[in-house]
Amino acid sequence: MNYQDRILYAMQYFHGTEDATKLGLRAMALLWNFHPYTRKV
């Protein structure tokens, strides 16, 4: 949840169109799916 909160803060909490909000959250979800789970990659 901290990661999502930081991303939303950087996006200025949904300022803009609804489509831009959806695209931003989808991009965040895709990036989160591919992040490394260990310190050594």
KEPARO-640946 format. One record per residue: residue number from 0; x, y, z of N, C-alpha, C in turn. Coordinates in steps of 0.001 Angstrom, whole numbers, m for minus. Each point is the difference from the previous one (the first is absolute). Example, Ala and Ser with C-alpha at 12.3 -4.5 7.8 and 13.67 -1.06 7.14 Angstrom:
BEGIN
  seq      nc1      nc2      nc3     cac1     cac2     cac3      cc1      cc2      cc3
    0    13190    m5690     7800     m890     1190        0      900     1200        0
    1     m350     1050     m720      820     1190       60     m770     1090      730
END
This chain:
BEGIN
  seq      nc1      nc2      nc3     cac1     cac2     cac3      cc1      cc2      cc3
    0      815    m1195        0     m815     1195        0      862     1263        0
    1     1173      m46      612      864     1177      m23      435      345    m1414
    2      299    m1045     m792      401      229    m1386    m1124      687     m769
    3    m1210     m508      166    m1145      577     m705     m238     1437      457
    4      145      261     1275     m205     1354      505     1029      968     m576
    5     1263     m445     m108     1033      862     m587     m283      292    m1462
    6     m455    m1024     m738     m318      203    m1413    m1176      960     m149
    7    m1034     m189      805    m1163      881      m79      362     1431      390
    8      892      157      973      447     1332      373      728      663    m1167
    9      848     m773     m685      730      530    m1151     m957      366    m1138
   10    m1131     m738     m107    m1002      291    m1028     m952     1105      452
   11      227      564     1160     m824     1049      599    m1426     m486      248
   12     m104    m1256      443    m1275     m576      414    m1132      242     m993
   13      134     m566    m1165    m1067      m55     m995     m358     1343     m628
   14      913      958      m47     m280     1218     m739      113     m327    m1479
   15     m967      373     m741      m22     m287    m1422    m1256     m775     m352
   16       50     m669    m1126    m1177     m724     m469      m61    m1386      639
   17    m1171     m600      m83     m178    m1345      538      829    m1014     m781
   18      127      212    m1304      813     m897     m823     1473       48      415
   19      496     1187      289     1386      140      430      220     m706     1337
   20     m987       63      873       86     m677     1288       77    m1506     m187
   21     m862     m532     m843       m8    m1444     m245     1320     m462     m603
   22      518      753     m967     1268     m368     m626     1151       64     1003
   23       m6      991      854     1055      122     1008      m15    m1153      987
   24    m1186     m386      460      m88    m1113      945      331    m1331     m660
   25     m358     m161    m1255      367    m1231     m721     1505      m92     m175
   26      625     1119     m334     1452       15     m152      676     m345     1319
   27     m510      535     1102      558     m304     1320     m124    m1481      303
   28    m1162     m591     m317     m213    m1420      264      945     m863     m827
   29      215      368    m1274      929     m762     m830     1423       71      535
   30      433     1176      393     1345      131      559      134     m800     1287
   31    m1017        9      834       52     m709     1272       68    m1513     m222
   32     m639     m504    m1047       27    m1432     m281     1391     m496     m355
   33      861      866     m512     1320     m420     m442     1133      475      897
   34     m304      514     1177     1083      442      885      655    m1223      640
   35     1300       95      322      697    m1131      629     m455     m170     1453
   36     m118    m1246      426     m438     m283     1366     1152     m194      963
   37     1217      m74     m509     1157     m175      859      960     1159     m196
   38      934      134      898      979     1067     m124      992     m287    m1122
   39      360    m1277     m176      901     m381    m1090     m830     m397    m1198
   40      308      599    m1133     m762     m313    m1215      906     m781     m941
END
